[in-house]
Amino acid sequence: MAYDGSRRTKVDAQPRTIWEVTGVIEAIRQGFERTGDISYGWRMLLAVAIAQITSWGVLYYSFTVFLDPMSRELGWSVATLTGGYSLALLVSGVAAIPVGRWLDRHSPRGLMTVGSILATLLVLAWATIDSLAVYYLIWVGIGLAMSAVLYEPAFVIVANWFRRKRSRALTLLTVVAGLASVIYVPLAGWLVMTWEWRTALIIMAGLLAIGTIPIHAFLLRRSPADVGEAVDGEPPARADQTSGAASPARATLTLGDALRQQVFWWTALAFVLANFTMLAIFVHLVPYLTREGFTPGFAATMIGVAGAMALPGRLIITPLGEVVPRQYVAAGIFASQVLALAVLLGTDSRAGVIVFVVLFGAGFGAVTPARAAIVADLYGSANFGAINGALATGVTFSRAAAPVTAGLIVTLTDSYAPVFLTLLIASLVAAIAVLRTRWLHSESSNASREA
């Protein structure tokens, strides 16, 4: 899109550069240059993205920093401590469906506000623990809070507020939120070194309260109609003229309807396998590289590079869904993982590992927004929360199982080669599965038009 400066109105234009395709520059311009004309949806989305930085940073990424100091003071093993974290992930997966159903019928304001308050109180409680039972109960609660404040409810907001511009909205959300590990892991480390882990957690709880509760409590709205707007930030009259031509027809199916369709299960298979593969790689890459003779410093650096590559991956890959069918984009992501794993299995050089990390990291960053966009395209926004929540449950369980399963294979075979070969096959099946969803959906759409 371009702007006619004299009238301050939108005029149609074909995207000419990758920046125009991504829409990130347009979104930032809308948010900061056109302050008198910026839609509420874009302003709210930017605020939600900023809150996601703090939610992900405190509840998810910073945990690793507290492992060693907690283990030393409390005398609990690392396995015991990480058990609480894994339990939280499982609880968040189980809660995803009821949370999604609730969001399909209500504004996200109440749920995300309560979730951020609960998260703040639980992090404060974490700072005081000296009982293992209480520690695990706290992480059960944090799992519930995660389901209420992390990506899944944020994706419901995107599905309700954006249609033609959904790719650029997901890009803005996930690129900004992707700064969580970059900001909060070093910050948590500095706090622990400067004071000690309990004081650091109290400070993190304060940051969580300040960075999330006001945004969730005062800015969130359920739909554009609540503020007199239409989807994509368009004035209602403009949206009425363009929505039919610009948006593909979508079924308004319930979760029960979706569960009876092959498309849902092929989509679930694709993203369960993809997430299983990516988390297994992330957890086991450092021990694999050190076993292969690379230095621990090089291995740790490669993990950092993989995480850094997630941001440009989201910035470039996610918006391609506006010009290429999203299932093809997802299949390309999964195919890049196949290529990355083939490179890793066939290399014994640093250059080969770097090529693997670049391919892997770019795909890693784009998988989650790809899932949200595909679900929204297939099923629309009416029951997006419940359907996406059902997929999130399977994805969360696969992520929880991935490190343990890969570790078991290594224990049984005393080699990482079978692990990465298995993951390569899983990525290939994921690519085929997501293409299958495209073919099935196309057949269903053609049959509906003929009828």
C-alpha positions as CSV (number, residue, x, y, z in Angstrom):
1,M,0.0,0.0,0.0
2,A,1.0,3.6,-0.5
3,Y,-0.3,6.9,0.7
4,D,-1.4,9.9,-1.1
5,G,0.2,12.7,1.0
6,S,-2.3,15.4,0.0
7,R,-5.4,13.6,1.0
8,R,-3.9,11.3,3.7
9,T,-5.8,8.4,2.2
10,K,-4.7,4.9,1.0
11,V,-4.3,4.3,-2.7
12,D,-3.6,0.9,-4.3
13,A,-0.2,0.0,-5.4
14,Q,1.7,-3.3,-6.1
15,P,4.4,-4.1,-3.6
16,R,7.8,-3.3,-5.1
17,T,10.3,-4.4,-2.4
18,I,10.4,-7.0,0.3
19,W,9.8,-4.3,2.9
20,E,6.6,-3.3,1.2
21,V,5.6,-7.0,1.1
22,T,6.3,-7.5,4.7
23,G,4.4,-4.5,5.7
24,V,6.5,-4.0,8.8
25,I,7.7,-0.6,7.7
26,E,4.1,0.4,6.8
27,A,2.9,-0.8,10.2
28,I,5.6,1.2,12.0
29,R,4.8,4.2,9.9
30,Q,1.1,3.8,10.6
31,G,1.9,3.6,14.3
32,F,4.3,6.5,14.7
33,E,3.9,8.9,11.7
34,R,0.2,8.9,11.3
35,T,-0.7,9.4,14.9
36,G,-3.9,11.2,14.1
37,D,-5.1,8.5,11.7
38,I,-3.6,5.2,13.1
39,S,-6.2,2.6,13.6
40,Y,-6.9,1.2,17.1
41,G,-6.1,-2.3,15.9
42,W,-2.5,-1.5,15.0
43,R,-1.9,0.5,18.2
44,M,-3.3,-2.3,20.3
45,L,-1.3,-4.9,18.5
46,L,1.9,-3.0,19.1
47,A,1.1,-2.8,22.8
48,V,0.3,-6.5,23.0
49,A,3.6,-7.3,21.3
50,I,5.5,-5.2,23.9
51,A,3.6,-7.1,26.6
52,Q,4.6,-10.4,25.0
53,I,8.3,-9.5,25.3
54,T,7.9,-9.3,29.1
55,S,5.6,-12.3,29.4
56,W,7.9,-14.6,27.4
57,G,11.0,-13.2,28.9
58,V,10.0,-13.7,32.5
59,L,7.8,-16.9,32.3
60,Y,9.6,-18.8,29.6
61,Y,13.1,-17.8,28.7
62,S,14.7,-16.6,31.9
63,F,14.1,-19.9,33.7
64,T,17.5,-21.3,32.6
65,V,19.3,-18.5,34.4
66,F,17.9,-19.6,37.8
67,L,18.7,-23.3,37.5
68,D,22.2,-23.3,38.9
69,P,21.7,-20.9,41.8
70,M,18.5,-22.6,42.9
71,S,20.1,-26.0,42.7
72,R,23.1,-24.8,44.8
73,E,21.0,-23.2,47.5
74,L,18.1,-25.7,47.7
75,G,20.1,-28.9,47.0
76,W,17.6,-30.0,44.4
77,S,18.9,-31.6,41.2
78,V,18.6,-29.9,37.8
79,A,16.3,-32.7,36.7
80,T,14.0,-32.0,39.6
81,L,13.9,-28.3,39.0
82,T,13.3,-28.6,35.2
83,G,10.5,-31.0,36.0
84,G,8.5,-28.1,37.3
85,Y,9.1,-26.1,34.1
86,S,8.1,-29.1,32.0
87,L,4.9,-29.5,34.1
88,A,4.0,-25.9,33.4
89,L,4.3,-26.5,29.6
90,L,2.0,-29.5,29.8
91,V,-0.5,-27.6,31.9
92,S,-0.5,-24.7,29.4
93,G,-1.1,-27.2,26.6
94,V,-4.1,-28.8,28.4
95,A,-5.5,-25.4,29.2
96,A,-5.2,-24.2,25.5
97,I,-8.6,-25.5,24.4
98,P,-10.8,-24.1,27.2
99,V,-8.8,-20.8,27.0
100,G,-9.5,-20.7,23.2
101,R,-13.2,-21.5,23.7
102,W,-13.5,-18.7,26.2
103,L,-11.7,-16.2,23.9
104,D,-14.0,-17.0,21.1
105,R,-16.9,-15.7,23.1
106,H,-15.4,-12.9,25.3
107,S,-12.9,-10.1,25.1
108,P,-9.3,-11.0,25.8
109,R,-9.1,-8.2,28.3
110,G,-10.4,-10.1,31.4
111,L,-8.5,-13.3,30.8
112,M,-5.1,-11.7,29.9
113,T,-5.4,-9.3,32.8
114,V,-6.1,-12.1,35.3
115,G,-3.3,-14.1,33.7
116,S,-0.8,-11.4,34.1
117,I,-1.8,-10.7,37.7
118,L,-1.6,-14.4,38.5
119,A,1.8,-14.7,36.8
120,T,3.1,-11.8,38.8
121,L,2.0,-13.3,42.1
122,L,3.4,-16.7,41.2
123,V,6.8,-15.3,40.3
124,L,6.8,-13.6,43.7
125,A,5.9,-16.9,45.3
126,W,8.7,-18.6,43.4
127,A,11.1,-16.2,45.0
128,T,10.2,-17.6,48.5
129,I,10.1,-21.3,47.9
130,D,11.8,-23.8,50.1
131,S,9.4,-26.8,49.6
132,L,9.5,-29.0,46.6
133,A,5.7,-29.6,46.7
134,V,5.1,-25.8,46.7
135,Y,7.6,-25.4,43.9
136,Y,5.6,-27.8,41.7
137,L,2.3,-26.2,42.6
138,I,3.7,-22.8,41.7
139,W,4.7,-24.1,38.2
140,V,1.2,-25.6,37.7
141,G,-0.1,-22.1,38.3
142,I,2.5,-20.6,36.0
143,G,1.4,-23.0,33.3
144,L,-2.2,-21.7,33.6
145,A,-0.9,-18.1,33.4
146,M,1.2,-19.0,30.3
147,S,-2.0,-20.2,28.5
148,A,-3.6,-16.9,29.3
149,V,-0.9,-14.4,28.3
150,L,1.5,-16.0,25.7
151,Y,1.1,-16.4,22.0
152,E,-2.2,-18.3,21.8
153,P,-4.5,-15.5,23.1
154,A,-2.4,-13.0,21.2
155,F,-3.1,-14.9,18.0
156,V,-6.8,-14.8,18.7
157,I,-6.5,-11.0,18.8
158,V,-4.7,-11.0,15.4
159,A,-7.4,-13.4,13.9
160,N,-10.2,-11.1,15.1
161,W,-8.7,-7.8,14.0
162,F,-6.9,-8.6,10.8
163,R,-7.7,-10.4,7.5
164,R,-5.9,-9.2,4.4
165,K,-3.1,-7.8,6.6
166,R,-2.9,-10.8,8.8
167,S,0.6,-11.8,7.7
168,R,2.0,-8.4,8.5
169,A,0.2,-8.3,11.8
170,L,1.7,-11.7,12.7
171,T,5.1,-10.4,11.6
172,L,4.9,-7.3,13.8
173,L,3.7,-9.4,16.8
174,T,6.3,-12.1,16.6
175,V,9.2,-10.0,15.6
176,V,8.7,-7.6,18.5
177,A,8.0,-10.5,20.9
178,G,11.0,-12.3,19.6
179,L,13.2,-9.8,21.5
180,A,12.2,-11.5,24.7
181,S,15.2,-13.8,25.0
182,V,17.5,-11.1,23.7
183,I,16.4,-8.8,26.5
184,Y,15.4,-10.9,29.5
185,V,18.0,-13.7,29.5
186,P,21.0,-11.3,29.9
187,L,18.9,-9.1,32.2
188,A,18.1,-12.1,34.5
189,G,21.7,-13.1,34.5
190,W,22.8,-9.6,35.5
191,L,20.3,-9.5,38.3
192,V,21.3,-12.8,39.7
193,M,25.0,-11.8,39.6
194,T,24.3,-8.4,41.1
195,W,22.1,-9.5,43.9
196,E,21.0,-13.2,44.2
197,W,18.3,-15.3,42.6
198,R,15.4,-14.6,45.1
199,T,15.9,-10.8,44.8
200,A,16.2,-11.2,41.0
201,L,12.9,-12.9,40.9
202,I,11.2,-10.2,42.9
203,I,12.5,-7.6,40.5
204,M,11.4,-9.7,37.5
205,A,7.9,-10.0,39.1
206,G,7.8,-6.2,39.3
207,L,8.8,-5.9,35.6
208,L,6.1,-8.4,34.7
209,A,3.5,-6.4,36.5
210,I,4.5,-3.1,35.0
211,G,5.0,-4.5,31.5
212,T,1.8,-6.5,31.1
213,I,-1.1,-5.7,33.5
214,P,-1.7,-2.1,32.4
215,I,-1.7,-3.1,28.7
216,H,-4.0,-6.0,29.2
217,A,-6.4,-4.2,31.5
218,F,-6.8,-0.9,29.7
219,L,-6.0,-1.4,26.0
220,L,-7.5,-4.8,24.9
221,R,-10.8,-5.0,23.0
222,R,-12.5,-8.0,21.5
223,S,-13.2,-6.9,18.0
224,P,-12.9,-3.8,15.7
225,A,-16.6,-3.2,16.0
226,D,-16.1,-2.3,19.7
227,V,-14.2,0.8,18.6
228,G,-16.1,1.6,15.4
229,E,-13.6,0.1,13.0
230,A,-13.5,-2.8,10.6
231,V,-10.9,-5.5,10.1
232,D,-7.4,-4.5,9.0
233,G,-7.8,-1.0,10.4
234,E,-10.0,0.1,7.6
235,P,-12.9,2.5,8.0
236,P,-16.1,0.4,7.8
237,A,-17.1,1.8,4.4
238,R,-13.8,1.0,2.9
239,A,-13.8,-2.5,4.4
240,D,-17.2,-3.3,3.0
241,Q,-15.9,-2.5,-0.5
242,T,-12.8,-4.6,-0.3
243,S,-13.4,-7.5,2.1
244,G,-15.2,-9.8,-0.4
245,A,-12.6,-9.4,-3.1
246,A,-9.6,-9.6,-1.0
247,S,-10.4,-12.4,1.4
248,P,-10.9,-16.0,0.5
249,A,-14.1,-17.7,1.6
250,R,-13.7,-19.4,5.0
251,A,-15.9,-21.8,6.8
252,T,-17.2,-20.9,10.2
253,L,-16.7,-24.3,11.6
254,T,-16.8,-25.3,15.3
255,L,-14.1,-27.2,16.9
256,G,-16.2,-30.4,16.7
257,D,-16.7,-29.8,12.9
258,A,-13.0,-29.2,12.4
259,L,-12.1,-32.4,14.3
260,R,-14.2,-34.4,11.9
261,Q,-12.2,-33.2,8.9
262,Q,-9.0,-34.6,7.5
263,V,-7.6,-31.1,6.9
264,F,-7.4,-30.5,10.7
265,W,-5.5,-33.8,11.4
266,W,-3.1,-33.3,8.5
267,T,-2.4,-29.8,9.8
268,A,-1.9,-31.1,13.3
269,L,0.4,-33.8,12.1
270,A,2.5,-31.3,10.2
271,F,3.0,-28.9,13.1
272,V,3.4,-31.5,15.8
273,L,6.2,-33.1,13.9
274,A,7.8,-29.8,13.0
275,N,7.8,-28.6,16.6
276,F,9.0,-31.9,17.9
277,T,11.9,-31.7,15.5
278,M,12.9,-28.1,16.3
279,L,12.8,-28.4,20.0
280,A,14.8,-31.6,20.0
281,I,17.4,-29.9,17.9
282,F,17.5,-26.8,20.1
283,V,18.0,-28.9,23.3
284,H,20.5,-31.4,21.9
285,L,22.6,-29.3,19.5
286,V,25.2,-28.3,22.1
287,P,25.9,-31.8,23.4
288,Y,26.0,-33.2,19.8
289,L,28.5,-30.6,18.7
290,T,30.7,-31.1,21.7
291,R,30.6,-34.8,21.2
292,E,31.7,-34.2,17.6
293,G,34.8,-32.4,18.8
294,F,33.7,-28.7,18.6
295,T,34.4,-26.5,21.6
296,P,31.6,-25.7,24.1
297,G,32.0,-22.0,23.3
298,F,31.5,-22.6,19.6
299,A,28.4,-24.8,20.3
300,A,26.9,-22.3,22.7
301,T,27.5,-19.5,20.1
302,M,25.7,-21.6,17.4
303,I,22.6,-21.8,19.7
304,G,22.7,-18.0,20.0
305,V,23.0,-17.6,16.2
306,A,20.1,-19.9,15.7
307,G,17.9,-17.8,18.1
308,A,19.1,-14.6,16.4
309,M,18.1,-16.0,12.9
310,A,14.5,-16.5,14.1
311,L,13.9,-12.7,13.8
312,P,14.9,-12.3,10.1
313,G,13.1,-15.6,9.5
314,R,9.9,-14.1,10.8
315,L,10.5,-10.8,9.1
316,I,10.9,-12.3,5.6
317,I,9.2,-15.7,5.6
318,T,5.9,-15.0,7.5
319,P,4.7,-12.2,5.2
320,L,5.1,-14.3,2.1
321,G,1.7,-15.8,3.0
322,E,0.2,-12.6,1.5
323,V,1.5,-13.5,-2.0
324,V,2.0,-17.3,-1.8
325,P,-0.5,-19.9,-0.3
326,R,0.5,-20.3,3.3
327,Q,0.7,-24.1,3.1
328,Y,3.4,-23.7,0.5
329,V,5.3,-21.3,2.7
330,A,5.1,-23.8,5.6
331,A,6.2,-26.7,3.4
332,G,9.2,-24.6,2.4
333,I,10.0,-24.0,6.0
334,F,9.9,-27.8,6.8
335,A,11.8,-28.6,3.6
336,S,14.6,-26.2,4.7
337,Q,14.8,-28.2,8.0
338,V,15.3,-31.4,5.9
339,L,18.1,-29.7,4.0
340,A,19.6,-28.3,7.3
341,L,19.6,-31.7,8.9
342,A,21.2,-33.3,5.8
343,V,23.9,-30.7,6.0
344,L,24.5,-31.3,9.7
345,L,24.7,-35.1,9.2
346,G,27.1,-34.7,6.3
347,T,29.5,-32.1,7.8
348,D,32.5,-32.1,10.1
349,S,33.4,-28.5,9.6
350,R,32.5,-25.2,11.3
351,A,31.3,-23.8,8.0
352,G,28.9,-26.7,7.6
353,V,27.5,-26.2,11.1
354,I,27.0,-22.5,10.4
355,V,25.0,-23.3,7.2
356,F,22.9,-25.7,9.3
357,V,22.3,-23.0,11.9
358,V,21.3,-20.3,9.5
359,L,18.7,-22.7,7.7
360,F,17.4,-24.1,11.0
361,G,17.1,-20.7,12.8
362,A,15.2,-19.0,10.0
363,G,12.7,-21.8,9.9
364,F,12.5,-22.1,13.7
365,G,11.3,-18.5,13.9
366,A,8.6,-18.8,11.3
367,V,6.8,-22.0,12.3
368,T,4.6,-20.6,15.1
369,P,3.2,-17.6,13.1
370,A,2.7,-20.0,10.1
371,R,0.5,-22.2,12.2
372,A,-1.7,-19.3,13.4
373,A,-2.1,-17.9,9.9
374,I,-3.0,-21.3,8.4
375,V,-5.7,-21.9,11.1
376,A,-7.1,-18.5,10.6
377,D,-7.2,-18.9,6.8
378,L,-8.9,-22.3,7.0
379,Y,-11.4,-21.6,9.7
380,G,-11.9,-17.8,10.0
381,S,-12.0,-16.0,13.3
382,A,-15.4,-17.1,14.8
383,N,-14.0,-20.3,16.5
384,F,-10.3,-19.6,16.0
385,G,-9.4,-19.8,19.7
386,A,-10.8,-23.3,20.2
387,I,-9.4,-24.7,17.0
388,N,-6.0,-23.1,17.4
389,G,-6.0,-24.2,21.0
390,A,-6.6,-27.8,20.0
391,L,-3.6,-27.6,17.7
392,A,-1.6,-25.9,20.4
393,T,-2.3,-28.7,22.8
394,G,-0.7,-31.3,20.5
395,V,2.2,-29.0,19.7
396,T,2.9,-28.4,23.4
397,F,2.9,-32.1,24.2
398,S,5.2,-32.7,21.3
399,R,7.6,-30.0,22.5
400,A,7.5,-31.5,26.0
401,A,8.3,-35.0,24.7
402,A,11.0,-34.0,22.2
403,P,14.0,-33.6,24.5
404,V,13.3,-36.8,26.4
405,T,12.6,-38.9,23.3
406,A,15.8,-37.7,21.6
407,G,17.8,-38.4,24.8
408,L,16.4,-41.9,25.0
409,I,17.5,-42.6,21.5
410,V,21.0,-41.4,22.2
411,T,21.1,-43.5,25.4
412,L,20.0,-46.6,23.5
413,T,22.3,-46.1,20.5
414,D,25.2,-44.1,21.9
415,S,24.9,-41.9,18.8
416,Y,23.2,-38.7,17.7
417,A,23.1,-39.9,14.0
418,P,19.8,-41.9,14.5
419,V,18.3,-38.9,16.3
420,F,19.0,-36.4,13.5
421,L,18.0,-39.0,10.8
422,T,14.7,-39.5,12.6
423,L,14.2,-35.7,12.8
424,L,15.0,-35.4,9.1
425,I,12.3,-37.9,8.2
426,A,9.8,-36.2,10.6
427,S,10.5,-32.8,8.8
428,L,9.9,-34.4,5.4
429,V,6.6,-35.9,6.6
430,A,5.6,-32.5,8.0
431,A,6.2,-30.9,4.6
432,I,4.1,-33.6,2.9
433,A,1.3,-33.3,5.5
434,V,1.0,-29.5,5.2
435,L,0.9,-29.8,1.4
436,R,-1.9,-32.4,1.8
437,T,-3.9,-29.8,3.8
438,R,-3.7,-27.4,0.8
439,W,-4.9,-30.0,-1.6
440,L,-7.7,-31.2,0.6
441,H,-8.9,-27.6,1.2
442,S,-8.7,-26.8,-2.5
443,E,-10.8,-29.9,-3.3
444,S,-13.4,-28.9,-0.6
445,S,-13.6,-25.3,-1.9
446,N,-14.0,-26.5,-5.5
447,A,-16.8,-28.9,-4.5
448,S,-18.6,-26.2,-2.5
449,R,-18.5,-23.8,-5.5
450,E,-19.8,-26.5,-7.9
451,A,-22.6,-27.3,-5.5
